[in-house]
């Protein structure tokens, strides 16, 4: 991805319906862990939209984001 792509993605990621639906879909398999302690790795986290969604759900979760690109 180019630098402009990361900036554009970061601008819309919190408000675009697509990302909201994607993040909600990712929470389905984690539903049983909501009240439990868990360590979650978001490999290829990009600008971190999924991490934000996960932080709002699991108060006892340790969430780590990792991306190959330093721009992300």
PDB file of N, CA, C and O in Angstrom, chain B, residues numbered from 101:
ATOM      1  N   UNK B 101       0.833  -1.185   0.000  1.00  0.00           N
ATOM      2  CA  UNK B 101       0.000   0.000   0.000  1.00  0.00           C
ATOM      3  C   UNK B 101       0.873   1.241   0.000  1.00  0.00           C
ATOM      4  O   UNK B 101       2.004   1.228   0.485  1.00  0.00           O
ATOM      5  N   UNK B 102       0.342   2.282  -0.537  1.00  0.00           N
ATOM      6  CA  UNK B 102       1.039   3.554  -0.563  1.00  0.00           C
ATOM      7  C   UNK B 102       0.673   4.366   0.685  1.00  0.00           C
ATOM      8  O   UNK B 102      -0.335   4.092   1.335  1.00  0.00           O
ATOM      9  N   UNK B 103       1.482   5.344   1.006  1.00  0.00           N
ATOM     10  CA  UNK B 103       1.256   6.192   2.174  1.00  0.00           C
ATOM     11  C   UNK B 103      -0.138   6.816   2.150  1.00  0.00           C
ATOM     12  O   UNK B 103      -0.819   6.853   3.175  1.00  0.00           O
ATOM     13  N   UNK B 104      -0.564   7.303   0.989  1.00  0.00           N
ATOM     14  CA  UNK B 104      -1.884   7.928   0.871  1.00  0.00           C
ATOM     15  C   UNK B 104      -3.001   6.929   1.190  1.00  0.00           C
ATOM     16  O   UNK B 104      -4.029   7.303   1.753  1.00  0.00           O
ATOM     17  N   UNK B 105      -2.797   5.664   0.832  1.00  0.00           N
ATOM     18  CA  UNK B 105      -3.806   4.636   1.087  1.00  0.00           C
ATOM     19  C   UNK B 105      -4.029   4.457   2.586  1.00  0.00           C
ATOM     20  O   UNK B 105      -5.171   4.334   3.027  1.00  0.00           O
ATOM     21  N   UNK B 106      -2.964   4.441   3.366  1.00  0.00           N
ATOM     22  CA  UNK B 106      -3.101   4.306   4.811  1.00  0.00           C
ATOM     23  C   UNK B 106      -3.835   5.500   5.412  1.00  0.00           C
ATOM     24  O   UNK B 106      -4.676   5.340   6.297  1.00  0.00           O
ATOM     25  N   UNK B 107      -3.510   6.697   4.924  1.00  0.00           N
ATOM     26  CA  UNK B 107      -4.182   7.897   5.424  1.00  0.00           C
ATOM     27  C   UNK B 107      -5.673   7.865   5.080  1.00  0.00           C
ATOM     28  O   UNK B 107      -6.514   8.180   5.922  1.00  0.00           O
ATOM     29  N   UNK B 108      -5.995   7.487   3.847  1.00  0.00           N
ATOM     30  CA  UNK B 108      -7.393   7.411   3.421  1.00  0.00           C
ATOM     31  C   UNK B 108      -8.153   6.369   4.220  1.00  0.00           C
ATOM     32  O   UNK B 108      -9.285   6.609   4.640  1.00  0.00           O
ATOM     33  N   UNK B 109      -7.543   5.225   4.430  1.00  0.00           N
ATOM     34  CA  UNK B 109      -8.180   4.156   5.190  1.00  0.00           C
ATOM     35  C   UNK B 109      -8.427   4.584   6.635  1.00  0.00           C
ATOM     36  O   UNK B 109      -9.498   4.327   7.184  1.00  0.00           O
ATOM     37  N   UNK B 110      -7.457   5.223   7.239  1.00  0.00           N
ATOM     38  CA  UNK B 110      -7.606   5.668   8.631  1.00  0.00           C
ATOM     39  C   UNK B 110      -8.742   6.677   8.765  1.00  0.00           C
ATOM     40  O   UNK B 110      -9.408   6.716   9.800  1.00  0.00           O
ATOM     41  N   UNK B 111      -8.975   7.490   7.743  1.00  0.00           N
ATOM     42  CA  UNK B 111     -10.041   8.498   7.792  1.00  0.00           C
ATOM     43  C   UNK B 111     -11.428   7.872   7.802  1.00  0.00           C
ATOM     44  O   UNK B 111     -12.323   8.373   8.482  1.00  0.00           O
ATOM     45  N   UNK B 112     -11.622   6.789   7.062  1.00  0.00           N
ATOM     46  CA  UNK B 112     -12.971   6.225   6.898  1.00  0.00           C
ATOM     47  C   UNK B 112     -13.230   4.991   7.758  1.00  0.00           C
ATOM     48  O   UNK B 112     -14.375   4.564   7.900  1.00  0.00           O
ATOM     49  N   UNK B 113     -12.194   4.429   8.321  1.00  0.00           N
ATOM     50  CA  UNK B 113     -12.336   3.143   9.009  1.00  0.00           C
ATOM     51  C   UNK B 113     -13.305   3.192  10.192  1.00  0.00           C
ATOM     52  O   UNK B 113     -13.984   2.202  10.466  1.00  0.00           O
ATOM     53  N   UNK B 114     -13.381   4.306  10.886  1.00  0.00           N
ATOM     54  CA  UNK B 114     -14.266   4.404  12.051  1.00  0.00           C
ATOM     55  C   UNK B 114     -15.715   4.718  11.678  1.00  0.00           C
ATOM     56  O   UNK B 114     -16.607   4.562  12.512  1.00  0.00           O
ATOM     57  N   UNK B 115     -15.965   5.154  10.449  1.00  0.00           N
ATOM     58  CA  UNK B 115     -17.319   5.572  10.094  1.00  0.00           C
ATOM     59  C   UNK B 115     -17.956   4.795   8.942  1.00  0.00           C
ATOM     60  O   UNK B 115     -19.166   4.903   8.740  1.00  0.00           O
ATOM     61  N   UNK B 116     -17.205   4.038   8.202  1.00  0.00           N
ATOM     62  CA  UNK B 116     -17.741   3.345   7.031  1.00  0.00           C
ATOM     63  C   UNK B 116     -18.434   2.048   7.443  1.00  0.00           C
ATOM     64  O   UNK B 116     -17.883   1.272   8.224  1.00  0.00           O
ATOM     65  N   UNK B 117     -19.637   1.811   6.924  1.00  0.00           N
ATOM     66  CA  UNK B 117     -20.448   0.648   7.309  1.00  0.00           C
ATOM     67  C   UNK B 117     -19.710  -0.659   7.065  1.00  0.00           C
ATOM     68  O   UNK B 117     -19.859  -1.606   7.837  1.00  0.00           O
ATOM     69  N   UNK B 118     -18.921  -0.724   6.009  1.00  0.00           N
ATOM     70  CA  UNK B 118     -18.237  -1.966   5.667  1.00  0.00           C
ATOM     71  C   UNK B 118     -17.321  -2.425   6.810  1.00  0.00           C
ATOM     72  O   UNK B 118     -17.333  -3.593   7.197  1.00  0.00           O
ATOM     73  N   UNK B 119     -16.538  -1.497   7.335  1.00  0.00           N
ATOM     74  CA  UNK B 119     -15.601  -1.856   8.397  1.00  0.00           C
ATOM     75  C   UNK B 119     -16.327  -2.191   9.690  1.00  0.00           C
ATOM     76  O   UNK B 119     -15.904  -3.074  10.437  1.00  0.00           O
ATOM     77  N   UNK B 120     -17.422  -1.483   9.952  1.00  0.00           N
ATOM     78  CA  UNK B 120     -18.224  -1.808  11.133  1.00  0.00           C
ATOM     79  C   UNK B 120     -18.775  -3.229  11.021  1.00  0.00           C
ATOM     80  O   UNK B 120     -18.707  -3.996  11.981  1.00  0.00           O
ATOM     81  N   UNK B 121     -19.316  -3.579   9.866  1.00  0.00           N
ATOM     82  CA  UNK B 121     -19.850  -4.931   9.663  1.00  0.00           C
ATOM     83  C   UNK B 121     -18.741  -5.984   9.749  1.00  0.00           C
ATOM     84  O   UNK B 121     -18.942  -7.045  10.341  1.00  0.00           O
ATOM     85  N   UNK B 122     -17.596  -5.703   9.173  1.00  0.00           N
ATOM     86  CA  UNK B 122     -16.466  -6.628   9.224  1.00  0.00           C
ATOM     87  C   UNK B 122     -16.013  -6.853  10.669  1.00  0.00           C
ATOM     88  O   UNK B 122     -15.782  -7.991  11.078  1.00  0.00           O
ATOM     89  N   UNK B 123     -15.888  -5.777  11.432  1.00  0.00           N
ATOM     90  CA  UNK B 123     -15.464  -5.899  12.824  1.00  0.00           C
ATOM     91  C   UNK B 123     -16.496  -6.646  13.662  1.00  0.00           C
ATOM     92  O   UNK B 123     -16.129  -7.461  14.509  1.00  0.00           O
ATOM     93  N   UNK B 124     -17.771  -6.382  13.439  1.00  0.00           N
ATOM     94  CA  UNK B 124     -18.815  -7.105  14.171  1.00  0.00           C
ATOM     95  C   UNK B 124     -18.779  -8.592  13.829  1.00  0.00           C
ATOM     96  O   UNK B 124     -18.996  -9.436  14.698  1.00  0.00           O
ATOM     97  N   UNK B 125     -18.509  -8.908  12.582  1.00  0.00           N
ATOM     98  CA  UNK B 125     -18.410 -10.308  12.155  1.00  0.00           C
ATOM     99  C   UNK B 125     -17.232 -11.003  12.839  1.00  0.00           C
ATOM    100  O   UNK B 125     -17.316 -12.180  13.188  1.00  0.00           O
ATOM    101  N   UNK B 126     -16.159 -10.283  13.024  1.00  0.00           N
ATOM    102  CA  UNK B 126     -14.984 -10.860  13.680  1.00  0.00           C
ATOM    103  C   UNK B 126     -15.230 -11.115  15.167  1.00  0.00           C
ATOM    104  O   UNK B 126     -14.548 -11.942  15.773  1.00  0.00           O
ATOM    105  N   UNK B 127     -16.187 -10.419  15.752  1.00  0.00           N
ATOM    106  CA  UNK B 127     -16.484 -10.603  17.177  1.00  0.00           C
ATOM    107  C   UNK B 127     -17.318 -11.857  17.443  1.00  0.00           C
ATOM    108  O   UNK B 127     -17.341 -12.345  18.573  1.00  0.00           O
ATOM    109  N   UNK B 128     -17.991 -12.378  16.446  1.00  0.00           N
ATOM    110  CA  UNK B 128     -18.866 -13.546  16.639  1.00  0.00           C
ATOM    111  C   UNK B 128     -18.109 -14.744  17.224  1.00  0.00           C
ATOM    112  O   UNK B 128     -18.567 -15.311  18.216  1.00  0.00           O
ATOM    113  N   UNK B 129     -16.967 -15.150  16.649  1.00  0.00           N
ATOM    114  CA  UNK B 129     -16.280 -16.314  17.235  1.00  0.00           C
ATOM    115  C   UNK B 129     -15.643 -16.026  18.600  1.00  0.00           C
ATOM    116  O   UNK B 129     -15.234 -16.947  19.307  1.00  0.00           O
ATOM    117  N   UNK B 130     -15.562 -14.750  18.959  1.00  0.00           N
ATOM    118  CA  UNK B 130     -14.955 -14.388  20.245  1.00  0.00           C
ATOM    119  C   UNK B 130     -15.997 -14.160  21.345  1.00  0.00           C
ATOM    120  O   UNK B 130     -15.638 -13.816  22.471  1.00  0.00           O
ATOM    121  N   UNK B 131     -17.263 -14.347  21.033  1.00  0.00           N
ATOM    122  CA  UNK B 131     -18.340 -14.036  21.977  1.00  0.00           C
ATOM    123  C   UNK B 131     -18.203 -14.783  23.298  1.00  0.00           C
ATOM    124  O   UNK B 131     -18.521 -14.227  24.350  1.00  0.00           O
ATOM    125  N   UNK B 132     -17.744 -16.011  23.269  1.00  0.00           N
ATOM    126  CA  UNK B 132     -17.600 -16.789  24.500  1.00  0.00           C
ATOM    127  C   UNK B 132     -16.469 -16.277  25.392  1.00  0.00           C
ATOM    128  O   UNK B 132     -16.372 -16.663  26.557  1.00  0.00           O
ATOM    129  N   UNK B 133     -15.629 -15.425  24.857  1.00  0.00           N
ATOM    130  CA  UNK B 133     -14.483 -14.916  25.617  1.00  0.00           C
ATOM    131  C   UNK B 133     -14.709 -13.523  26.199  1.00  0.00           C
ATOM    132  O   UNK B 133     -13.818 -12.984  26.856  1.00  0.00           O
ATOM    133  N   UNK B 134     -15.875 -12.930  25.975  1.00  0.00           N
ATOM    134  CA  UNK B 134     -16.124 -11.544  26.369  1.00  0.00           C
ATOM    135  C   UNK B 134     -15.801 -11.299  27.838  1.00  0.00           C
ATOM    136  O   UNK B 134     -15.162 -10.300  28.166  1.00  0.00           O
ATOM    137  N   UNK B 135     -16.225 -12.183  28.719  1.00  0.00           N
ATOM    138  CA  UNK B 135     -16.020 -11.997  30.160  1.00  0.00           C
ATOM    139  C   UNK B 135     -14.760 -12.680  30.687  1.00  0.00           C
ATOM    140  O   UNK B 135     -14.519 -12.674  31.894  1.00  0.00           O
ATOM    141  N   UNK B 136     -13.969 -13.256  29.820  1.00  0.00           N
ATOM    142  CA  UNK B 136     -12.780 -13.993  30.229  1.00  0.00           C
ATOM    143  C   UNK B 136     -11.518 -13.240  29.842  1.00  0.00           C
ATOM    144  O   UNK B 136     -11.541 -12.344  28.999  1.00  0.00           O
ATOM    145  N   UNK B 137     -10.418 -13.624  30.476  1.00  0.00           N
ATOM    146  CA  UNK B 137      -9.127 -13.092  30.063  1.00  0.00           C
ATOM    147  C   UNK B 137      -8.682 -13.810  28.793  1.00  0.00           C
ATOM    148  O   UNK B 137      -8.801 -15.030  28.679  1.00  0.00           O
ATOM    149  N   UNK B 138      -8.178 -13.046  27.861  1.00  0.00           N
ATOM    150  CA  UNK B 138      -7.726 -13.641  26.605  1.00  0.00           C
ATOM    151  C   UNK B 138      -6.617 -12.781  26.026  1.00  0.00           C
ATOM    152  O   UNK B 138      -6.576 -11.570  26.241  1.00  0.00           O
ATOM    153  N   UNK B 139      -5.728 -13.412  25.298  1.00  0.00           N
ATOM    154  CA  UNK B 139      -4.697 -12.712  24.532  1.00  0.00           C
ATOM    155  C   UNK B 139      -5.047 -12.857  23.064  1.00  0.00           C
ATOM    156  O   UNK B 139      -5.244 -13.970  22.575  1.00  0.00           O
ATOM    157  N   UNK B 140      -5.122 -11.742  22.363  1.00  0.00           N
ATOM    158  CA  UNK B 140      -5.545 -11.743  20.971  1.00  0.00           C
ATOM    159  C   UNK B 140      -4.493 -11.027  20.136  1.00  0.00           C
ATOM    160  O   UNK B 140      -4.061  -9.923  20.468  1.00  0.00           O
ATOM    161  N   UNK B 141      -4.091 -11.668  19.053  1.00  0.00           N
ATOM    162  CA  UNK B 141      -3.138 -11.081  18.112  1.00  0.00           C
ATOM    163  C   UNK B 141      -3.865 -10.743  16.826  1.00  0.00           C
ATOM    164  O   UNK B 141      -4.475 -11.612  16.204  1.00  0.00           O
ATOM    165  N   UNK B 142      -3.802  -9.486  16.427  1.00  0.00           N
ATOM    166  CA  UNK B 142      -4.324  -9.062  15.134  1.00  0.00           C
ATOM    167  C   UNK B 142      -3.123  -8.924  14.204  1.00  0.00           C
ATOM    168  O   UNK B 142      -2.486  -7.872  14.145  1.00  0.00           O
ATOM    169  N   UNK B 143      -2.824  -9.997  13.483  1.00  0.00           N
ATOM    170  CA  UNK B 143      -1.691 -10.007  12.558  1.00  0.00           C
ATOM    171  C   UNK B 143      -2.123  -9.364  11.248  1.00  0.00           C
ATOM    172  O   UNK B 143      -3.092  -9.794  10.624  1.00  0.00           O
ATOM    173  N   UNK B 144      -1.403  -8.340  10.841  1.00  0.00           N
ATOM    174  CA  UNK B 144      -1.792  -7.572   9.655  1.00  0.00           C
ATOM    175  C   UNK B 144      -2.850  -6.546  10.028  1.00  0.00           C
ATOM    176  O   UNK B 144      -3.836  -6.374   9.311  1.00  0.00           O
ATOM    177  N   UNK B 145      -2.646  -5.872  11.142  1.00  0.00           N
ATOM    178  CA  UNK B 145      -3.672  -5.007  11.732  1.00  0.00           C
ATOM    179  C   UNK B 145      -3.935  -3.723  10.953  1.00  0.00           C
ATOM    180  O   UNK B 145      -4.933  -3.047  11.205  1.00  0.00           O
ATOM    181  N   UNK B 146      -3.073  -3.377  10.025  1.00  0.00           N
ATOM    182  CA  UNK B 146      -3.305  -2.152   9.257  1.00  0.00           C
ATOM    183  C   UNK B 146      -3.360  -0.943  10.175  1.00  0.00           C
ATOM    184  O   UNK B 146      -2.461  -0.745  10.992  1.00  0.00           O
ATOM    185  N   UNK B 147      -4.394  -0.141  10.052  1.00  0.00           N
ATOM    186  CA  UNK B 147      -4.514   1.073  10.860  1.00  0.00           C
ATOM    187  C   UNK B 147      -5.164   0.832  12.220  1.00  0.00           C
ATOM    188  O   UNK B 147      -5.343   1.773  12.994  1.00  0.00           O
ATOM    189  N   UNK B 148      -5.516  -0.410  12.517  1.00  0.00           N
ATOM    190  CA  UNK B 148      -5.971  -0.752  13.866  1.00  0.00           C
ATOM    191  C   UNK B 148      -7.462  -0.685  14.128  1.00  0.00           C
ATOM    192  O   UNK B 148      -7.873  -0.659  15.288  1.00  0.00           O
ATOM    193  N   UNK B 149      -8.279  -0.655  13.101  1.00  0.00           N
ATOM    194  CA  UNK B 149      -9.725  -0.568  13.287  1.00  0.00           C
ATOM    195  C   UNK B 149     -10.301  -1.740  14.060  1.00  0.00           C
ATOM    196  O   UNK B 149     -11.150  -1.548  14.931  1.00  0.00           O
ATOM    197  N   UNK B 150      -9.854  -2.945  13.757  1.00  0.00           N
ATOM    198  CA  UNK B 150     -10.353  -4.119  14.475  1.00  0.00           C
ATOM    199  C   UNK B 150      -9.920  -4.079  15.929  1.00  0.00           C
ATOM    200  O   UNK B 150     -10.678  -4.479  16.813  1.00  0.00           O
ATOM    201  N   UNK B 151      -8.722  -3.605  16.183  1.00  0.00           N
ATOM    202  CA  UNK B 151      -8.240  -3.514  17.563  1.00  0.00           C
ATOM    203  C   UNK B 151      -9.147  -2.590  18.376  1.00  0.00           C
ATOM    204  O   UNK B 151      -9.474  -2.897  19.522  1.00  0.00           O
ATOM    205  N   UNK B 152      -9.550  -1.475  17.797  1.00  0.00           N
ATOM    206  CA  UNK B 152     -10.463  -0.556  18.489  1.00  0.00           C
ATOM    207  C   UNK B 152     -11.777  -1.255  18.817  1.00  0.00           C
ATOM    208  O   UNK B 152     -12.301  -1.117  19.922  1.00  0.00           O
ATOM    209  N   UNK B 153     -12.307  -2.003  17.855  1.00  0.00           N
ATOM    210  CA  UNK B 153     -13.566  -2.715  18.083  1.00  0.00           C
ATOM    211  C   UNK B 153     -13.404  -3.771  19.172  1.00  0.00           C
ATOM    212  O   UNK B 153     -14.298  -3.946  19.999  1.00  0.00           O
ATOM    213  N   UNK B 154     -12.286  -4.468  19.182  1.00  0.00           N
ATOM    214  CA  UNK B 154     -12.044  -5.485  20.197  1.00  0.00           C
ATOM    215  C   UNK B 154     -11.896  -4.865  21.585  1.00  0.00           C
ATOM    216  O   UNK B 154     -12.379  -5.428  22.567  1.00  0.00           O
ATOM    217  N   UNK B 155     -11.238  -3.718  21.674  1.00  0.00           N
ATOM    218  CA  UNK B 155     -11.055  -3.055  22.960  1.00  0.00           C
ATOM    219  C   UNK B 155     -12.386  -2.643  23.582  1.00  0.00           C
ATOM    220  O   UNK B 155     -12.512  -2.598  24.805  1.00  0.00           O
ATOM    221  N   UNK B 156     -13.368  -2.345  22.751  1.00  0.00           N
ATOM    222  CA  UNK B 156     -14.682  -1.961  23.250  1.00  0.00           C
ATOM    223  C   UNK B 156     -15.489  -3.148  23.765  1.00  0.00           C
ATOM    224  O   UNK B 156     -16.509  -2.955  24.427  1.00  0.00           O
ATOM    225  N   UNK B 157     -15.051  -4.368  23.476  1.00  0.00           N
ATOM    226  CA  UNK B 157     -15.808  -5.556  23.853  1.00  0.00           C
ATOM    227  C   UNK B 157     -15.226  -6.285  25.055  1.00  0.00           C
ATOM    228  O   UNK B 157     -15.913  -6.493  26.054  1.00  0.00           O
ATOM    229  N   UNK B 158     -13.983  -6.663  24.959  1.00  0.00           N
ATOM    230  CA  UNK B 158     -13.370  -7.483  25.990  1.00  0.00           C
ATOM    231  C   UNK B 158     -12.521  -6.668  26.944  1.00  0.00           C
ATOM    232  O   UNK B 158     -11.387  -6.316  26.618  1.00  0.00           O
ATOM    233  N   UNK B 159     -13.045  -6.368  28.101  1.00  0.00           N
ATOM    234  CA  UNK B 159     -12.301  -5.551  29.054  1.00  0.00           C
ATOM    235  C   UNK B 159     -11.109  -6.299  29.638  1.00  0.00           C
ATOM    236  O   UNK B 159     -10.172  -5.677  30.137  1.00  0.00           O
ATOM    237  N   UNK B 160     -11.136  -7.609  29.582  1.00  0.00           N
ATOM    238  CA  UNK B 160     -10.075  -8.421  30.164  1.00  0.00           C
ATOM    239  C   UNK B 160      -9.113  -8.959  29.103  1.00  0.00           C
ATOM    240  O   UNK B 160      -8.303  -9.845  29.377  1.00  0.00           O
ATOM    241  N   UNK B 161      -9.211  -8.421  27.908  1.00  0.00           N
ATOM    242  CA  UNK B 161      -8.396  -8.915  26.819  1.00  0.00           C
ATOM    243  C   UNK B 161      -7.082  -8.146  26.712  1.00  0.00           C
ATOM    244  O   UNK B 161      -7.037  -6.933  26.915  1.00  0.00           O
ATOM    245  N   UNK B 162      -6.028  -8.869  26.394  1.00  0.00           N
ATOM    246  CA  UNK B 162      -4.758  -8.255  26.022  1.00  0.00           C
ATOM    247  C   UNK B 162      -4.686  -8.363  24.503  1.00  0.00           C
ATOM    248  O   UNK B 162      -4.617  -9.465  23.958  1.00  0.00           O
ATOM    249  N   UNK B 163      -4.701  -7.229  23.829  1.00  0.00           N
ATOM    250  CA  UNK B 163      -4.772  -7.206  22.370  1.00  0.00           C
ATOM    251  C   UNK B 163      -3.476  -6.623  21.819  1.00  0.00           C
ATOM    252  O   UNK B 163      -3.031  -5.553  22.237  1.00  0.00           O
ATOM    253  N   UNK B 164      -2.884  -7.340  20.879  1.00  0.00           N
ATOM    254  CA  UNK B 164      -1.647  -6.899  20.247  1.00  0.00           C
ATOM    255  C   UNK B 164      -1.874  -6.822  18.744  1.00  0.00           C
ATOM    256  O   UNK B 164      -2.399  -7.758  18.139  1.00  0.00           O
ATOM    257  N   UNK B 165      -1.477  -5.709  18.146  1.00  0.00           N
ATOM    258  CA  UNK B 165      -1.553  -5.545  16.704  1.00  0.00           C
ATOM    259  C   UNK B 165      -0.164  -5.591  16.111  1.00  0.00           C
ATOM    260  O   UNK B 165       0.782  -5.025  16.660  1.00  0.00           O
ATOM    261  N   UNK B 166      -0.050  -6.264  14.994  1.00  0.00           N
ATOM    262  CA  UNK B 166       1.234  -6.427  14.325  1.00  0.00           C
ATOM    263  C   UNK B 166       1.012  -6.241  12.823  1.00  0.00           C
ATOM    264  O   UNK B 166       0.118  -6.852  12.237  1.00  0.00           O
ATOM    265  N   UNK B 167       1.826  -5.401  12.218  1.00  0.00           N
ATOM    266  CA  UNK B 167       1.730  -5.220  10.783  1.00  0.00           C
ATOM    267  C   UNK B 167       3.142  -5.113  10.206  1.00  0.00           C
ATOM    268  O   UNK B 167       4.036  -4.543  10.832  1.00  0.00           O
ATOM    269  N   UNK B 168       3.325  -5.649   9.046  1.00  0.00           N
ATOM    270  CA  UNK B 168       4.632  -5.619   8.374  1.00  0.00           C
ATOM    271  C   UNK B 168       5.037  -4.192   8.011  1.00  0.00           C
ATOM    272  O   UNK B 168       6.216  -3.840   8.052  1.00  0.00           O
ATOM    273  N   UNK B 169       4.055  -3.388   7.660  1.00  0.00           N
ATOM    274  CA  UNK B 169       4.346  -2.029   7.230  1.00  0.00           C
ATOM    275  C   UNK B 169       4.450  -1.079   8.423  1.00  0.00           C
ATOM    276  O   UNK B 169       3.527  -1.013   9.234  1.00  0.00           O
ATOM    277  N   UNK B 170       5.545  -0.350   8.543  1.00  0.00           N
ATOM    278  CA  UNK B 170       5.645   0.633   9.625  1.00  0.00           C
ATOM    279  C   UNK B 170       4.641   1.769   9.473  1.00  0.00           C
ATOM    280  O   UNK B 170       4.295   2.420  10.459  1.00  0.00           O
ATOM    281  N   UNK B 171       4.168   2.017   8.254  1.00  0.00           N
ATOM    282  CA  UNK B 171       3.163   3.067   8.041  1.00  0.00           C
ATOM    283  C   UNK B 171       1.835   2.702   8.671  1.00  0.00           C
ATOM    284  O   UNK B 171       1.101   3.573   9.137  1.00  0.00           O
ATOM    285  N   UNK B 172       1.527   1.424   8.684  1.00  0.00           N
ATOM    286  CA  UNK B 172       0.251   0.973   9.228  1.00  0.00           C
ATOM    287  C   UNK B 172       0.196   1.277  10.711  1.00  0.00           C
ATOM    288  O   UNK B 172      -0.802   0.976  11.366  1.00  0.00           O
TER     289      UNK B 172
END
